[in-house]
Amino acid sequence: MDSLKIGDKVIYPAQGIGIIEDIQEESYNGQSFRTFHIRLLCNNTLVVIPSSSAREIGLRRPVSEKGINRFFNFIKKCPVDIGSDWKDRYKENFDLMKSGQLEDIALVYKTLYLLSQTKALSFREKKMMEKARELIISELSASSCLPPQKISSRLDHTLLSCWKDLKVGSEF
């Protein structure tokens, strides 16, 4: 994270894309440390985090342009496990969302999408599915410079093909 500079885009877990507005040396209790001032694009909030905590928090760079095709291949082929108890499934999905890793968010989205094709989701699961979709689209759009609508369309097409494959007789 030491290579980050002002103007870089970063992913802040569970919040999405942020832009580093400033990097400062600050002191607290006589100790000096470097901080990142990150503007979250989803709600225009300014977050200040010590650079030494960036990895622990889960701050990361967005996926590369090459990683976009790998992402769509991953979401198409990754198996999902739909637990029978929604509370256990919700906790598991919540932990995956908290990680901030794109593959984890993709697993949550695919699981909830496929489940929603067979039964109604709980209010919490619907909100989680919407948030996962929003995080995926915003990161891939920022990484590829494609409009969110194009990413959204490709995501829908990919998941629809997964659903069609499942309807033919394969399992989640």
PyMOL commands that set and color helices and strands:
alter all, ss='L'
color gray80, all
select helices_A, chain A and resi 51-57+65-77+86-99+102-116+123-144+148-167
alter helices_A, ss='H'
color red, helices_A
select strands_A, chain A and resi 9-12+16-28+31-40+46-50
alter strands_A, ss='S'
color yellow, strands_A
deselect
rebuild
show_as cartoon
